[in-house]
Amino acid sequence: MLLALVGALMVGLSLGLLGSGGSILTVPVLVYLVGQPEKEAIAESLGIVGIIALAGAVLNAVQRTVDWRSVVLFAVPGMLGTAVGASLSGFVSGLVQLTVFAVVMLAAAVLMFRGRPEVVAGGHRQPWGLTVLEGLLIGVLTGFVGVGGGVILVPALVLLVGLPIHVAIGTSLTI
């Protein structure tokens, strides 16, 4: 029980500071410290992280560090994609989901270390249709493996949309 509380504290701190780390920490805590089955932990992490992110989203909205264009273009198709991904997850084992989860974590880390291309970093905004498609695909992945907030959204908002990291964090929490 104490380990679960420490894990919950880590999740909240990670979400607040980085706009990421919710499910990436919550799923392992629920599986390995609390002892929940993989599928249950993945589904439950979405609710837990959603509640924690709401607090961060409100604070970032007040601080005006939310890109509302990205919220709309990512969130709406992302919700549809999440439903599709959650439906697809019923056809695979929890081990497959955790494996995809690990691969996504590693890929996001590598991409963030590489940095964003100069064209995007210079303030270029990608077409709205591309942002909608990315939101849909990220939603599918989110629903399938139970992650997506920071580990996928923050890198996507920084690398693809070109948002500064502090705005990407606030926008990710809001989405």
Contacts in CASP RR format, 6 or more apart in sequence:
PFRMAT RR
TARGET T0000
AUTHOR 0000-0000-0000
METHOD contacts of the structure
MODEL  1
MLLALVGALMVGLSLGLLGSGGSILTVPVLVYLVGQPEKEAIAESLGIVG
IIALAGAVLNAVQRTVDWRSVVLFAVPGMLGTAVGASLSGFVSGLVQLTV
FAVVMLAAAVLMFRGRPEVVAGGHRQPWGLTVLEGLLIGVLTGFVGVGGG
VILVPALVLLVGLPIHVAIGTSLTI
3 29 0 8 1.000
3 33 0 8 1.000
4 29 0 8 1.000
4 33 0 8 1.000
4 34 0 8 1.000
7 25 0 8 1.000
7 29 0 8 1.000
7 33 0 8 1.000
8 29 0 8 1.000
8 48 0 8 1.000
10 25 0 8 1.000
10 29 0 8 1.000
11 21 0 8 1.000
11 22 0 8 1.000
11 25 0 8 1.000
11 26 0 8 1.000
11 29 0 8 1.000
11 48 0 8 1.000
11 49 0 8 1.000
11 52 0 8 1.000
12 22 0 8 1.000
12 52 0 8 1.000
14 20 0 8 1.000
14 21 0 8 1.000
14 22 0 8 1.000
14 24 0 8 1.000
14 25 0 8 1.000
15 21 0 8 1.000
15 22 0 8 1.000
15 49 0 8 1.000
15 52 0 8 1.000
15 53 0 8 1.000
15 56 0 8 1.000
15 173 0 8 1.000
16 56 0 8 1.000
16 169 0 8 1.000
16 173 0 8 1.000
18 150 0 8 1.000
18 154 0 8 1.000
18 169 0 8 1.000
19 53 0 8 1.000
19 149 0 8 1.000
19 150 0 8 1.000
19 154 0 8 1.000
19 169 0 8 1.000
19 170 0 8 1.000
19 172 0 8 1.000
19 173 0 8 1.000
20 149 0 8 1.000
20 150 0 8 1.000
20 151 0 8 1.000
20 153 0 8 1.000
20 154 0 8 1.000
20 169 0 8 1.000
20 172 0 8 1.000
21 149 0 8 1.000
21 150 0 8 1.000
21 151 0 8 1.000
22 45 0 8 1.000
22 48 0 8 1.000
22 49 0 8 1.000
22 52 0 8 1.000
22 53 0 8 1.000
22 147 0 8 1.000
22 149 0 8 1.000
22 150 0 8 1.000
23 42 0 8 1.000
23 45 0 8 1.000
23 46 0 8 1.000
23 49 0 8 1.000
23 146 0 8 1.000
23 147 0 8 1.000
23 148 0 8 1.000
23 149 0 8 1.000
23 151 0 8 1.000
24 101 0 8 1.000
24 105 0 8 1.000
24 147 0 8 1.000
24 150 0 8 1.000
24 151 0 8 1.000
26 41 0 8 1.000
26 44 0 8 1.000
26 45 0 8 1.000
26 48 0 8 1.000
26 49 0 8 1.000
27 38 0 8 1.000
27 41 0 8 1.000
27 42 0 8 1.000
27 45 0 8 1.000
27 98 0 8 1.000
27 101 0 8 1.000
27 146 0 8 1.000
27 147 0 8 1.000
30 36 0 8 1.000
30 40 0 8 1.000
30 41 0 8 1.000
30 44 0 8 1.000
30 45 0 8 1.000
31 37 0 8 1.000
31 38 0 8 1.000
31 41 0 8 1.000
31 98 0 8 1.000
34 41 0 8 1.000
35 41 0 8 1.000
36 44 0 8 1.000
37 94 0 8 1.000
38 94 0 8 1.000
38 95 0 8 1.000
38 97 0 8 1.000
38 98 0 8 1.000
39 89 0 8 1.000
39 90 0 8 1.000
39 94 0 8 1.000
39 97 0 8 1.000
42 89 0 8 1.000
42 94 0 8 1.000
42 97 0 8 1.000
42 101 0 8 1.000
42 145 0 8 1.000
42 146 0 8 1.000
43 86 0 8 1.000
43 146 0 8 1.000
45 146 0 8 1.000
45 147 0 8 1.000
46 142 0 8 1.000
46 143 0 8 1.000
46 146 0 8 1.000
49 149 0 8 1.000
53 149 0 8 1.000
53 173 0 8 1.000
53 174 0 8 1.000
56 170 0 8 1.000
56 173 0 8 1.000
57 66 0 8 1.000
57 170 0 8 1.000
57 173 0 8 1.000
57 174 0 8 1.000
60 66 0 8 1.000
60 169 0 8 1.000
60 170 0 8 1.000
60 171 0 8 1.000
60 173 0 8 1.000
60 174 0 8 1.000
61 174 0 8 1.000
65 166 0 8 1.000
65 167 0 8 1.000
65 169 0 8 1.000
65 170 0 8 1.000
65 171 0 8 1.000
66 167 0 8 1.000
66 170 0 8 1.000
66 171 0 8 1.000
66 174 0 8 1.000
67 157 0 8 1.000
67 161 0 8 1.000
67 163 0 8 1.000
67 167 0 8 1.000
67 168 0 8 1.000
67 171 0 8 1.000
69 128 0 8 1.000
70 131 0 8 1.000
70 157 0 8 1.000
70 161 0 8 1.000
70 163 0 8 1.000
70 171 0 8 1.000
70 175 0 8 1.000
71 171 0 8 1.000
71 174 0 8 1.000
71 175 0 8 1.000
73 128 0 8 1.000
73 129 0 8 1.000
73 131 0 8 1.000
73 132 0 8 1.000
73 135 0 8 1.000
74 131 0 8 1.000
74 134 0 8 1.000
74 135 0 8 1.000
74 138 0 8 1.000
74 153 0 8 1.000
74 156 0 8 1.000
74 157 0 8 1.000
74 171 0 8 1.000
74 175 0 8 1.000
75 174 0 8 1.000
75 175 0 8 1.000
76 132 0 8 1.000
77 132 0 8 1.000
77 133 0 8 1.000
77 135 0 8 1.000
77 136 0 8 1.000
77 139 0 8 1.000
78 135 0 8 1.000
78 136 0 8 1.000
78 138 0 8 1.000
78 139 0 8 1.000
78 142 0 8 1.000
78 175 0 8 1.000
79 139 0 8 1.000
80 136 0 8 1.000
80 139 0 8 1.000
81 135 0 8 1.000
81 136 0 8 1.000
81 137 0 8 1.000
81 139 0 8 1.000
81 140 0 8 1.000
81 142 0 8 1.000
81 143 0 8 1.000
82 139 0 8 1.000
82 140 0 8 1.000
82 142 0 8 1.000
82 143 0 8 1.000
83 143 0 8 1.000
84 139 0 8 1.000
84 140 0 8 1.000
84 143 0 8 1.000
85 139 0 8 1.000
85 140 0 8 1.000
85 141 0 8 1.000
85 142 0 8 1.000
85 143 0 8 1.000
85 144 0 8 1.000
86 143 0 8 1.000
86 144 0 8 1.000
88 140 0 8 1.000
88 144 0 8 1.000
89 97 0 8 1.000
89 143 0 8 1.000
89 144 0 8 1.000
89 145 0 8 1.000
97 144 0 8 1.000
97 145 0 8 1.000
97 146 0 8 1.000
98 145 0 8 1.000
100 141 0 8 1.000
100 144 0 8 1.000
100 145 0 8 1.000
101 145 0 8 1.000
101 146 0 8 1.000
101 147 0 8 1.000
104 141 0 8 1.000
104 145 0 8 1.000
104 147 0 8 1.000
104 151 0 8 1.000
104 152 0 8 1.000
105 147 0 8 1.000
105 151 0 8 1.000
108 151 0 8 1.000
108 152 0 8 1.000
108 155 0 8 1.000
111 155 0 8 1.000
111 159 0 8 1.000
112 154 0 8 1.000
112 155 0 8 1.000
112 158 0 8 1.000
112 159 0 8 1.000
115 158 0 8 1.000
115 159 0 8 1.000
116 158 0 8 1.000
116 159 0 8 1.000
116 162 0 8 1.000
117 159 0 8 1.000
120 126 0 8 1.000
120 159 0 8 1.000
120 160 0 8 1.000
120 161 0 8 1.000
120 162 0 8 1.000
121 162 0 8 1.000
122 162 0 8 1.000
123 162 0 8 1.000
124 162 0 8 1.000
125 161 0 8 1.000
125 162 0 8 1.000
126 160 0 8 1.000
126 161 0 8 1.000
130 160 0 8 1.000
131 160 0 8 1.000
131 161 0 8 1.000
134 156 0 8 1.000
134 160 0 8 1.000
135 156 0 8 1.000
138 148 0 8 1.000
138 152 0 8 1.000
138 153 0 8 1.000
138 156 0 8 1.000
139 148 0 8 1.000
141 147 0 8 1.000
141 148 0 8 1.000
141 152 0 8 1.000
142 148 0 8 1.000
142 149 0 8 1.000
142 152 0 8 1.000
149 172 0 8 1.000
149 175 0 8 1.000
150 172 0 8 1.000
153 168 0 8 1.000
153 171 0 8 1.000
153 172 0 8 1.000
153 175 0 8 1.000
154 165 0 8 1.000
154 168 0 8 1.000
154 169 0 8 1.000
154 172 0 8 1.000
157 163 0 8 1.000
157 167 0 8 1.000
157 168 0 8 1.000
157 171 0 8 1.000
157 172 0 8 1.000
158 164 0 8 1.000
158 165 0 8 1.000
158 168 0 8 1.000
161 168 0 8 1.000
162 168 0 8 1.000
163 171 0 8 1.000
END
